[in-house]
Amino acid sequence: LSPGADILFVEAPRSVEELRRVCSEASGVPHMANLLQGGLTPVLSQSELAELGFKLAAYPLDLLNATIAAQRRTLEALKATGQPSPGDTLPFGELTAFVGFDEYNAEAERYSTGE
């Protein structure tokens, strides 16, 4: 690679051997793997990727995929029982803190006219 490249990304290597080849044939720059469950590139553990020479790994759809699966489970449970599926919801206080209700309420109080 020419000096100046910040990272090397090769689209969709299809085997461990291709992943190995990416790292062995292009040295001097960090390598990034792009991993998608069900995609073309084998999904390896972080230690396996590091052994091959990868410094970074991106998992661009895993959070979206998990969110959709949890939403489906919750909708199915709500339809069947009227309750969300166990384990797929946060305690209410944790939920409100995570989405920023505490800060929102503090800001609303700050601008309150007391009426």
N, C-alpha and C positions, 0 to 999 in steps of 0.2 A: 504494500500500500504506500501511497505517497504520504510524506509527512503532512500533518495538518488534519487528518481524519480524527474525529473525536471518538467514533465508535463504528464497529462493523456489524451490519445486520444483513443476513442473507434470507430472502423470502422462502419459507416453507421447505427446509431440508426434510427429506422423507425417510431418513433412517439414521441410526446412531452413527453409522459409518460416514454419512454425509455431514453430520454434525461435527464429527472428529476432523473431517477434511477441511471444513470451514476454518477451524482453529489452527490446523497445522499448516495450511497454505497461505494464510494471511496473518503474519505476526506483527507485533509492534503497535497494536491498537487493541483496546478492549472489544470483546465480542459480546453480542446480545442475542439471546434466544427469545423467540416469541412463541408462547405456549398456549394452545387452545384445546380444551378437552374435546375430543372428536375431530381435531384438525389433522393436517397432513404430517406435522412434525411430531415425533414421539415425545410424550410428556415425561421427562426425567426428573429425578429428585435434584435438589440444589447441589448436593454433594456430587452426584453423577455429572451434572453440567460443569461444575468446577473442575472435576478431573479431566474433562475434555478440553477445558480452557476458557469456558464462558465466565465472564465477570458479572453479567447482568441477565436477568430473566424478567420478561414482561408476561403478565397474565391478564390480557385486556378484557376478557369477557367473563372471567370467573365470578366476580361480584354480581354482575348483572344476571348471570345464569343462576346463581344461588338465590338471588332475590326473587326471580320469577318462580323458581321451585317452591320457595316459602310462601309466596303469594297464592300459588295454586293450592298448596296444602291448606292454607288458611281459608281460602274461599270454599274448598270442598268441605272442610270441617264446619264452617258457618252454615253452609247449606244443610248438612246432615244433622248438626247438633245445636246450632245457634251459638256456638262458642268457638273461639279461635283454636287452632291446633296447639296442643301443649308443646312448649319448648320453642315455639316460633315467635313469641312475643316477649318484650322486655317488661319489667315492673314499671308501673306508670311514672314513678319519680325518675327512674333512669331514662325513660323515653323523653319526658319533658326537658330534662337537663341536656340530653344529647341534641335535641332540636333547637335549644336556645330559649325555652320559655322563661327561664329564670332571668336572663338578660332582658328579654322583651318586657316582662312584668316590671322589672326595675326601671326600665326606660319609661314605661307607661305611667308608673307612679311618679317619676320625676316631672312629668308634664301634666299631671293631674291637677285640676283646679279645686279638688275637694268636694265637688258637687255630686 
